Amino acid sequence: MKKRRLLFSFCSIFLVLGFLLIPPACCEVTTTTEGGRAVFGLLDLMGSPNPFNTAGADDTVVMSRIYEPLVILDEAGVVLPGIAESWTWSEADLTWTFTIRDAEWSDGQPVTADDVKYSLDKCWELDTASGADAKPMLAATDPVTVVDASTVKIKLADPPIATFLSNMNGPYIVPKHIWEDVEDTLEYANTNPVGSGPFLWEEYVEQQYVLMSANPNYWGGAPHIDELLFKVYGTSDALNLALIAGEVDMCAVDQYSAVPQLLLNQKIKIVLDSPSNYWSFIYPNHRFEPNNLPAFRRAVDLAIDKEQIVDFAVFGYGAIPTQVPMVPESMINPDTTWPGLDYETDAERIAAANDMLDAIPLMSDMPADPPDGWVRTYDGEPVSFTLNHQSTPDRVRTAEIIQNSLAEVGIEMNLEVMGTGAMVAMLFFGEDFENWEWAIFGHGASPGWDGIVQEYANPSYNVWYDAPAVGWGDDGEGGGTASALAAQAKIRAVQLETDPDDQLALAYEAQELFAAELPVLLGHQASLVFAYSTENFTNWAPVGLFDGYGSSGWLATNPNLISITPVEE
């Protein structure tokens, strides 16, 4: 059997050595000074400052500076106080009770339990992305109750799901006195956001920048910097050059090949979020034939050179995952590893994928001597699709590897670049929803069985989950097959099993059923890289937090942004 090559390329080794030479950021201690403008470089920016439309990390990195959820999570999934300073659970009446901290909105009014109830009720009424995970866990009627100005109760359905508390990391709490008179919540432009976070909204130019100023009355302590600028650079090369030139103080690094060059600059430090639980998915739209056939999806999955994706698309900053995402490490079924690792050579793997495709009814066979550019047919039609992907270098390289891999088995993939916002809209709710064919899309999740249930076996249909997005399951959109329903039922059974041994056995079975169905393909499990410059600011304290729907990254978290101070002249 071919052994998995070392996951770290030369660039990765360089990075590790760099870490050994760089003192931890938390150990930097200088005299605290005030003032200055810190610049966070971005490749994309949210479409509008409407917190109810926040739908992932690209939005959260900005919006979590203004708005806050009830609770936040650290990188290990531990629940920490947010706007709620404490909470208790009552098994007797299946109720969480939250105590709201002494905080105020940026217009001077206090944050109250009424604000919390309004925000949560509105999230669940509108089926927003931030409230989707928790909504199925609620009591059927009036789940949120105000006890007094600083206390709110949330009642759960029976049986209660233990991860409800962590899902309160999603919905932002907004001021009721601002939003209750808004006629169309999701369309509201919100040009002057009023929040409870450490920064105040100053100026916004769509897809160019957001300027914020320090909130002197923030409950967590006023930032030491005067201003925070989120600026769009458009390309990774432009962003990296701006960081090297000192124009950008912090950013995420998605061009992995740039890390060694960045480390040559003594003023640039790197932090690596290696257990980020971030997956790069290859989504097939089951609404198009033959994407709806599990045998076809398995053959495509085998044909894609995932080792090339890890080694060349992400330069070793990642790993080949199992066939099932989000599984807790203690529950991973070793029989669900990528089957491509079982072949000595790539030629053998491709031959096996071709044999699988040949065996599918209505699929044309591989020619004995296939000409260049040959394309199979299914039911007389060419097996040709459009593969949508983002413009970041790792996505471009991943798409090209997929295109070249599938050409070897007679499947044509035409590549089409699109922005992150357009991608999210296409997959989940926009005008082109359901009309795309294949897409590369990444998202993070805290590993845990509840995450699998939410994404692939949730009894409540919600367009924000992976299964409805690709049309797999019991929603009537490309799913509903006996095998799909059996897999979903087994996934849900694991969540409800209390005996550890029985739960593990069920988890193994569920993973095998999922791998046989393979509703989505996994490209790689990524590491996330962040960089910051010490030229203009010091006292960096990078902290990995989930402080809103989607991780905002190690550098954009509120504790880090509050701690940084200008370098003394």
C-alpha positions as CSV (number, residue, x, y, z in Angstrom):
1,M,0.0,0.0,0.0
2,K,1.3,3.5,-0.8
3,K,2.0,5.4,2.3
4,R,0.8,8.9,2.7
5,R,3.6,11.3,1.8
6,L,4.7,13.8,4.3
7,L,2.0,16.4,4.5
8,F,4.4,19.3,4.9
9,S,6.2,20.6,1.8
10,F,9.4,22.5,1.9
11,C,7.3,25.7,2.5
12,S,5.7,24.1,5.5
13,I,9.0,23.1,7.0
14,F,10.2,26.6,6.5
15,L,7.1,27.8,8.4
16,V,7.7,25.5,11.3
17,L,11.3,26.5,11.6
18,G,10.1,30.1,11.5
19,F,7.8,29.4,14.4
20,L,10.7,28.1,16.5
21,L,12.6,31.3,16.0
22,I,9.7,33.7,16.7
23,P,8.8,34.4,20.3
24,P,5.1,34.0,21.1
25,A,3.1,37.2,20.4
26,C,1.6,37.1,23.9
27,C,5.1,37.5,25.4
28,E,5.6,41.0,23.8
29,V,5.4,43.6,26.5
30,T,5.8,47.3,26.0
31,T,4.5,50.5,27.5
32,T,0.9,51.0,26.5
33,T,0.3,53.9,24.2
34,E,-2.8,55.2,22.5
35,G,-3.8,56.2,19.0
36,G,-3.1,55.2,15.4
37,R,-5.0,53.4,12.7
38,A,-4.7,49.7,12.4
39,V,-5.3,48.3,8.9
40,F,-6.7,44.8,8.3
41,G,-6.3,43.7,4.7
42,L,-9.1,41.7,3.0
43,L,-9.7,40.1,-0.3
44,D,-13.5,40.5,-0.1
45,L,-16.0,42.5,1.9
46,M,-19.6,41.8,2.9
47,G,-22.4,43.2,0.7
48,S,-24.0,45.3,3.4
49,P,-23.7,46.0,7.1
50,N,-26.9,44.2,7.9
51,P,-26.2,41.8,10.8
52,F,-29.1,39.6,9.9
53,N,-27.5,38.8,6.6
54,T,-24.1,37.7,8.1
55,A,-23.3,34.4,6.5
56,G,-19.8,33.3,7.2
57,A,-16.2,34.3,8.0
58,D,-15.9,37.1,5.4
59,D,-18.9,38.9,7.0
60,T,-18.0,38.1,10.6
61,V,-14.5,39.5,10.4
62,V,-16.1,42.9,10.1
63,M,-19.5,42.7,11.7
64,S,-18.2,41.1,15.0
65,R,-16.4,44.4,15.8
66,I,-19.8,46.1,16.0
67,Y,-22.3,43.4,17.0
68,E,-21.9,40.5,19.5
69,P,-23.6,37.2,20.1
70,L,-24.7,35.8,23.5
71,V,-21.7,33.6,23.8
72,I,-18.4,33.1,22.0
73,L,-16.3,29.9,21.4
74,D,-12.6,29.4,21.6
75,E,-10.8,27.2,19.1
76,A,-11.4,24.1,21.2
77,G,-15.1,24.7,21.2
78,V,-15.3,25.9,24.9
79,V,-18.2,28.3,25.4
80,L,-17.2,31.7,26.8
81,P,-19.3,34.7,27.9
82,G,-20.3,37.2,25.2
83,I,-23.2,39.6,25.8
84,A,-24.4,37.0,28.3
85,E,-22.0,37.1,31.2
86,S,-23.4,33.8,32.7
87,W,-26.0,31.1,32.2
88,T,-27.7,28.1,33.9
89,W,-29.5,25.0,32.7
90,S,-32.6,23.5,34.2
91,E,-33.2,19.9,33.3
92,A,-36.7,20.1,35.0
93,D,-38.2,22.5,32.4
94,L,-35.6,22.2,29.6
95,T,-34.6,25.9,29.9
96,W,-31.4,27.9,29.6
97,T,-31.4,31.1,31.7
98,F,-29.0,33.8,30.5
99,T,-27.9,36.8,32.5
100,I,-27.1,39.8,30.3
101,R,-24.0,41.8,31.3
102,D,-24.0,45.5,32.1
103,A,-23.3,46.9,28.6
104,E,-24.6,49.7,26.4
105,W,-25.3,50.3,22.8
106,S,-23.1,52.8,21.0
107,D,-26.0,55.3,21.1
108,G,-25.8,55.2,24.9
109,Q,-28.9,53.1,25.6
110,P,-28.5,49.9,27.8
111,V,-28.4,46.4,26.4
112,T,-31.4,44.5,27.8
113,A,-33.2,41.2,27.7
114,D,-35.7,42.7,25.4
115,D,-33.0,43.2,22.8
116,V,-32.0,39.6,23.2
117,K,-35.5,38.3,22.7
118,Y,-36.1,40.6,19.8
119,S,-32.9,39.5,18.1
120,L,-33.4,35.8,18.6
121,D,-37.0,35.8,17.6
122,K,-36.2,37.8,14.4
123,C,-33.4,35.4,13.5
124,W,-35.6,32.4,13.8
125,E,-38.6,34.0,12.1
126,L,-36.5,35.0,9.1
127,D,-34.6,31.6,9.0
128,T,-31.2,33.5,8.9
129,A,-28.0,31.6,8.5
130,S,-26.8,32.6,12.0
131,G,-29.9,31.1,13.6
132,A,-30.3,28.0,11.5
133,D,-28.4,25.6,13.7
134,A,-30.4,26.4,16.9
135,K,-33.9,26.8,15.5
136,P,-34.7,23.0,15.3
137,M,-33.8,22.6,19.0
138,L,-36.3,25.1,20.3
139,A,-39.7,24.6,22.0
140,A,-42.5,24.8,19.4
141,T,-44.1,28.0,20.8
142,D,-42.7,31.1,22.4
143,P,-39.3,29.7,23.2
144,V,-37.8,33.0,24.4
145,T,-39.1,34.7,27.6
146,V,-38.0,37.9,29.2
147,V,-37.7,37.5,33.0
148,D,-36.5,41.0,33.8
149,A,-34.3,43.7,32.2
150,S,-31.1,41.5,32.5
151,T,-32.5,38.0,32.4
152,V,-33.9,35.9,29.5
153,K,-35.0,32.3,29.3
154,I,-34.9,30.0,26.3
155,K,-36.9,26.7,26.3
156,L,-35.8,23.8,24.3
157,A,-37.7,20.9,22.7
158,D,-37.7,17.4,24.2
159,P,-35.3,15.8,23.9
160,P,-32.9,18.7,24.4
161,I,-29.7,18.9,22.3
162,A,-26.6,19.6,24.3
163,T,-25.0,21.8,21.7
164,F,-27.7,24.5,21.8
165,L,-25.5,26.7,24.1
166,S,-22.6,26.7,21.6
167,N,-25.1,27.6,18.8
168,M,-25.9,30.8,20.6
169,N,-22.6,31.9,19.2
170,G,-24.4,32.5,15.9
171,P,-27.2,35.2,16.2
172,Y,-26.0,38.8,16.8
173,I,-27.8,40.7,19.4
174,V,-29.1,44.0,17.9
175,P,-30.8,47.0,19.6
176,K,-34.6,46.5,19.5
177,H,-35.2,50.3,19.6
178,I,-33.4,50.6,16.2
179,W,-34.7,47.5,14.4
180,E,-38.3,47.1,15.6
181,D,-39.6,49.9,13.2
182,V,-37.7,48.5,10.2
183,E,-40.2,47.3,7.6
184,D,-38.1,44.8,5.7
185,T,-35.4,43.5,8.0
186,L,-33.3,41.6,5.5
187,E,-33.3,44.5,3.0
188,Y,-32.5,47.2,5.5
189,A,-29.3,49.0,4.5
190,N,-28.3,49.8,8.1
191,T,-26.1,52.6,7.0
192,N,-25.2,53.7,10.6
193,P,-24.9,50.5,12.6
194,V,-25.5,50.8,16.4
195,G,-23.9,47.9,18.2
196,S,-22.4,46.8,21.5
197,G,-18.9,46.0,20.3
198,P,-15.5,47.6,20.8
199,F,-15.7,49.8,17.6
200,L,-18.0,52.4,16.2
201,W,-19.1,52.5,12.6
202,E,-17.7,55.5,10.7
203,E,-17.6,55.0,7.0
204,Y,-18.3,52.2,4.4
205,V,-17.7,52.0,0.7
206,E,-18.9,48.8,-0.8
207,Q,-16.1,46.4,-1.8
208,Q,-13.5,49.1,-0.9
209,Y,-13.3,49.6,2.9
210,V,-14.9,50.0,6.3
211,L,-13.6,52.5,8.7
212,M,-14.3,52.2,12.4
213,S,-13.3,54.2,15.5
214,A,-12.7,53.0,19.1
215,N,-15.7,52.7,21.3
216,P,-14.6,54.4,24.6
217,N,-17.5,52.9,26.5
218,Y,-17.0,49.3,25.5
219,W,-17.8,46.9,28.4
220,G,-14.6,44.9,27.7
221,G,-12.4,48.0,27.8
222,A,-11.7,50.7,25.2
223,P,-9.3,49.8,22.4
224,H,-5.9,51.4,22.6
225,I,-6.0,52.3,18.9
226,D,-8.1,55.2,17.5
227,E,-9.2,53.6,14.3
228,L,-9.6,50.3,12.6
229,L,-9.7,50.1,8.8
230,F,-10.8,47.0,6.9
231,K,-9.5,47.5,3.3
232,V,-10.0,45.4,0.3
233,Y,-7.0,44.6,-1.9
234,G,-8.6,42.3,-4.3
235,T,-5.7,39.9,-4.9
236,S,-3.4,37.9,-2.6
237,D,-0.3,39.3,-4.3
238,A,-1.4,42.9,-3.7
239,L,-2.4,42.1,-0.1
240,N,1.0,40.4,0.7
241,L,3.0,43.2,-0.9
242,A,1.0,45.7,1.2
243,L,1.8,43.7,4.4
244,I,5.5,43.7,3.5
245,A,5.5,47.4,2.8
246,G,3.9,48.2,6.1
247,E,0.6,49.4,4.6
248,V,-1.3,46.5,6.2
249,D,-0.9,45.5,9.8
250,M,-2.7,42.2,9.8
251,C,-4.4,39.8,7.4
252,A,-5.2,36.2,6.6
253,V,-2.7,34.5,4.2
254,D,-4.4,32.3,1.7
255,Q,-1.5,32.2,-0.7
256,Y,0.5,29.6,1.1
257,S,3.5,29.9,-1.3
258,A,4.0,33.4,0.1
259,V,4.6,32.4,3.7
260,P,8.4,31.8,3.3
261,Q,8.8,35.2,1.7
262,L,6.8,36.9,4.5
263,L,9.0,35.2,7.1
264,L,12.1,36.8,5.6
265,N,10.7,40.1,6.9
266,Q,11.8,40.4,10.6
267,K,8.7,42.6,11.4
268,I,6.2,40.0,10.1
269,K,5.0,37.3,12.4
270,I,2.9,34.2,11.5
271,V,0.3,32.3,13.4
272,L,-1.0,29.0,12.2
273,D,-4.4,27.7,13.0
274,S,-3.6,24.0,12.4
275,P,-6.6,22.4,14.1
276,S,-9.0,24.8,12.4
277,N,-11.5,22.2,11.4
278,Y,-11.9,23.9,8.0
279,W,-12.8,21.7,5.0
280,S,-12.6,22.4,1.3
281,F,-15.7,20.7,-0.1
282,I,-16.3,19.8,-3.7
283,Y,-20.1,20.1,-4.1
284,P,-22.0,18.2,-6.8
285,N,-25.5,19.4,-7.5
286,H,-27.6,16.3,-7.3
287,R,-30.4,17.9,-9.3
288,F,-28.3,17.2,-12.5
289,E,-27.7,13.7,-13.8
290,P,-25.5,11.8,-13.3
291,N,-24.5,13.8,-10.1
292,N,-27.5,12.2,-8.4
293,L,-25.9,8.7,-8.6
294,P,-23.8,7.7,-5.6
295,A,-21.6,5.5,-7.9
296,F,-20.8,8.4,-10.1
297,R,-19.9,10.6,-7.1
298,R,-17.6,7.9,-5.7
299,A,-15.9,7.4,-9.1
300,V,-15.3,11.2,-9.4
301,D,-14.0,11.3,-5.8
302,L,-11.5,8.5,-6.6
303,A,-10.4,10.1,-9.8
304,I,-9.5,13.5,-8.2
305,D,-5.9,13.6,-7.2
306,K,-6.2,14.8,-3.6
307,E,-2.5,14.3,-2.9
308,Q,-1.8,16.9,-5.5
309,I,-4.4,19.2,-4.0
310,V,-2.6,19.0,-0.6
311,D,0.9,19.2,-1.9
312,F,0.5,21.8,-4.6
313,A,-2.8,23.7,-4.2
314,V,-2.2,24.4,-0.5
315,F,1.6,23.7,-0.3
316,G,1.2,21.1,2.4
317,Y,-0.9,23.3,4.7
318,G,-3.6,20.7,5.0
319,A,-4.4,17.0,4.9
320,I,-6.5,14.5,3.1
321,P,-9.6,14.1,5.3
322,T,-11.7,11.0,5.7
323,Q,-14.9,10.7,3.5
324,V,-17.0,12.2,6.4
325,P,-16.4,15.8,7.7
326,M,-16.8,17.0,11.3
327,V,-16.5,13.6,13.0
328,P,-14.9,13.9,16.5
329,E,-11.5,12.3,16.5
330,S,-12.5,9.7,19.0
331,M,-15.3,8.5,16.6
332,I,-13.5,8.4,13.3
333,N,-14.1,5.2,11.4
334,P,-10.7,4.1,9.9
335,D,-12.6,2.3,7.1
336,T,-13.8,5.7,5.7
337,T,-10.4,7.0,4.6
338,W,-10.1,8.2,1.0
339,P,-9.9,5.1,-1.1
340,G,-7.3,6.7,-3.4
341,L,-4.6,5.9,-0.8
342,D,-5.1,2.2,-1.4
343,Y,-3.4,2.3,-4.9
344,E,0.3,2.1,-5.5
345,T,0.3,4.4,-8.5
346,D,-1.9,7.2,-9.8
347,A,-2.4,5.1,-13.0
348,E,-3.9,2.3,-11.0
349,R,-6.2,4.7,-9.2
350,I,-7.4,6.3,-12.5
351,A,-7.9,2.9,-14.0
352,A,-10.1,1.9,-11.0
353,A,-12.2,5.1,-11.4
354,N,-12.7,4.4,-15.1
355,D,-13.9,0.9,-14.3
356,M,-16.4,2.3,-11.8
357,L,-17.7,4.7,-14.4
358,D,-17.9,2.0,-17.1
359,A,-20.1,0.0,-14.8
360,I,-22.8,2.7,-14.4
361,P,-25.8,2.0,-16.6
362,L,-26.3,4.5,-19.5
363,M,-22.7,5.6,-19.1
364,S,-20.5,5.2,-22.2
365,D,-17.3,3.1,-21.8
366,M,-13.8,4.3,-21.9
367,P,-12.4,3.8,-25.4
368,A,-9.6,1.3,-25.8
369,D,-7.3,4.1,-27.0
370,P,-9.0,7.3,-25.9
371,P,-8.1,10.4,-28.0
372,D,-7.1,13.7,-26.4
373,G,-10.1,15.6,-25.1
374,W,-12.4,12.6,-25.2
375,V,-15.6,13.0,-23.2
376,R,-18.0,10.3,-21.9
377,T,-21.7,10.4,-22.5
378,Y,-24.5,9.6,-20.1
379,D,-27.8,8.7,-21.6
380,G,-26.5,10.1,-24.8
381,E,-25.4,13.5,-23.4
382,P,-21.8,14.6,-22.8
383,V,-20.7,14.4,-19.2
384,S,-19.7,18.0,-19.1
385,F,-20.1,20.4,-16.2
386,T,-19.2,23.9,-15.1
387,L,-17.1,24.0,-11.9
388,N,-17.5,27.3,-10.0
389,H,-14.7,28.4,-7.7
390,Q,-13.3,31.5,-6.0
391,S,-10.3,33.5,-7.3
392,T,-7.9,32.7,-4.4
393,P,-4.7,30.9,-5.6
394,D,-5.5,27.7,-3.6
395,R,-9.0,27.6,-5.1
396,V,-7.7,28.2,-8.6
397,R,-5.1,25.5,-8.3
398,T,-7.6,23.1,-6.8
399,A,-10.0,23.6,-9.6
400,E,-7.2,23.0,-12.2
401,I,-6.2,19.8,-10.5
402,I,-9.8,18.6,-10.5
403,Q,-10.2,19.6,-14.2
404,N,-7.0,17.7,-15.2
405,S,-7.9,14.7,-13.0
406,L,-11.4,14.2,-14.4
407,A,-10.2,14.7,-18.0
408,E,-8.4,11.3,-17.5
409,V,-11.8,9.6,-16.9
410,G,-13.6,11.4,-19.7
411,I,-15.4,14.0,-17.6
412,E,-15.2,17.6,-18.8
413,M,-15.0,20.4,-16.1
414,N,-15.2,24.0,-17.4
415,L,-13.9,26.4,-14.8
416,E,-15.7,29.6,-13.8
417,V,-14.4,32.1,-11.2
418,M,-16.8,33.9,-8.9
419,G,-16.6,36.1,-5.8
420,T,-17.4,34.7,-2.3
421,G,-20.7,36.6,-1.9
422,A,-21.9,35.4,-5.3
423,M,-20.8,31.8,-4.4
424,V,-22.8,31.8,-1.2
425,A,-25.8,33.2,-2.9
426,M,-25.6,30.7,-5.7
427,L,-25.3,27.7,-3.4
428,F,-27.8,28.7,-0.7
429,F,-30.4,31.4,-1.5
430,G,-29.7,33.6,-4.6
431,E,-31.4,33.8,-8.0
432,D,-29.2,31.0,-9.3
433,F,-29.9,28.7,-6.4
434,E,-30.3,25.1,-7.6
435,N,-29.0,26.0,-11.1
436,W,-25.3,25.5,-10.6
437,E,-23.6,22.2,-11.5
438,W,-20.4,21.7,-9.4
439,A,-18.7,24.1,-7.0
440,I,-15.7,24.3,-4.7
441,F,-16.7,25.8,-1.4
442,G,-15.0,25.8,2.0
443,H,-16.4,26.3,5.5
444,G,-15.4,25.6,9.1
445,A,-17.3,23.8,11.8
446,S,-16.6,22.7,15.3
447,P,-16.0,19.0,15.1
448,G,-18.9,17.1,16.7
449,W,-21.7,14.8,15.7
450,D,-24.3,17.6,16.1
451,G,-22.5,19.4,13.3
452,I,-23.0,16.4,11.0
453,V,-26.7,16.2,11.9
454,Q,-27.2,19.9,11.3
455,E,-25.5,19.8,7.9
456,Y,-26.7,16.4,6.5
457,A,-29.5,15.0,8.5
458,N,-31.4,17.8,10.1
459,P,-35.1,17.0,10.3
460,S,-35.9,20.6,9.7
461,Y,-35.3,21.7,6.1
462,N,-33.1,24.8,5.9
463,V,-31.3,26.1,2.8
464,W,-28.2,27.0,4.8
465,Y,-27.2,23.4,5.3
466,D,-25.0,21.4,3.0
467,A,-27.6,18.6,2.3
468,P,-30.3,21.0,1.0
469,A,-27.7,23.0,-0.9
470,V,-26.6,20.0,-2.9
471,G,-30.1,18.5,-3.0
472,W,-29.4,15.4,-1.0
473,G,-31.8,13.9,1.5
474,D,-35.6,13.9,2.0
475,D,-36.5,17.3,0.7
476,G,-37.5,16.0,-2.7
477,E,-34.7,17.9,-4.5
478,G,-32.5,15.1,-5.9
479,G,-32.7,13.1,-2.6
480,G,-35.2,11.0,-0.9
481,T,-33.7,7.7,-2.0
482,A,-33.9,4.8,0.4
483,S,-30.1,4.8,0.9
484,A,-30.1,8.5,1.5
485,L,-32.9,8.3,4.1
486,A,-31.2,5.3,5.8
487,A,-27.9,7.3,6.1
488,Q,-29.7,10.3,7.5
489,A,-31.7,8.2,10.0
490,K,-28.5,6.5,11.2
491,I,-26.7,9.9,11.6
492,R,-29.6,11.2,13.8
493,A,-29.6,8.0,15.9
494,V,-26.0,8.6,16.9
495,Q,-26.9,12.0,18.3
496,L,-29.5,10.5,20.6
497,E,-27.6,7.5,21.8
498,T,-26.4,7.8,25.4
499,D,-24.4,4.6,25.9
500,P,-20.8,5.3,24.7
501,D,-20.2,1.9,23.2
502,D,-23.5,1.8,21.3
503,Q,-22.9,5.4,20.2
504,L,-19.5,4.5,18.7
505,A,-20.9,1.5,16.9
506,L,-23.7,3.6,15.5
507,A,-21.2,6.3,14.5
508,Y,-19.1,3.8,12.6
509,E,-22.2,2.5,10.7
510,A,-23.4,6.1,10.0
511,Q,-20.0,7.0,8.5
512,E,-20.0,3.9,6.3
513,L,-23.4,4.8,5.0
514,F,-22.3,8.4,4.4
515,A,-19.2,7.3,2.6
516,A,-21.3,5.1,0.3
517,E,-23.6,7.9,-0.5
518,L,-20.9,10.6,-0.5
519,P,-23.3,13.6,-0.9
520,V,-20.4,15.9,-0.9
521,L,-16.7,15.3,-1.8
522,L,-13.9,16.5,0.4
523,G,-10.9,18.1,-1.2
524,H,-8.7,18.7,1.8
525,Q,-8.8,19.7,5.4
526,A,-7.0,23.0,5.6
527,S,-4.8,24.9,8.0
528,L,-5.4,28.6,8.2
529,V,-2.5,31.1,8.2
530,F,-2.5,34.6,9.6
531,A,0.1,37.3,9.5
532,Y,0.7,40.5,11.4
533,S,3.4,43.3,11.2
534,T,5.1,44.7,14.3
535,E,6.2,47.8,12.4
536,N,3.3,50.0,13.5
537,F,1.8,48.2,16.4
538,T,2.9,46.0,19.2
539,N,1.3,44.0,22.2
540,W,-0.3,41.6,19.7
541,A,-2.2,38.8,21.4
542,P,-3.7,36.6,18.6
543,V,-6.6,34.6,20.0
544,G,-8.6,32.0,18.1
545,L,-12.3,32.7,18.7
546,F,-15.6,32.1,17.1
547,D,-17.4,35.4,17.9
548,G,-20.2,35.2,15.5
549,Y,-21.5,33.0,12.7
550,G,-18.1,31.8,11.3
551,S,-14.7,32.2,12.8
552,S,-13.4,35.8,12.5
553,G,-9.8,34.6,12.5
554,W,-7.0,34.8,15.0
555,L,-6.1,38.4,14.3
556,A,-9.5,40.1,14.0
557,T,-10.9,38.9,17.3
558,N,-11.9,41.6,19.8
559,P,-9.4,40.7,22.5
560,N,-6.5,41.0,20.0
561,L,-7.8,44.3,18.5
562,I,-8.3,45.8,22.0
563,S,-4.8,44.8,23.0
564,I,-2.7,46.2,20.2
565,T,-0.9,49.5,20.8
566,P,1.0,51.9,18.6
567,V,4.8,51.5,18.4
568,E,6.5,54.4,20.2
569,E,8.5,56.7,18.0
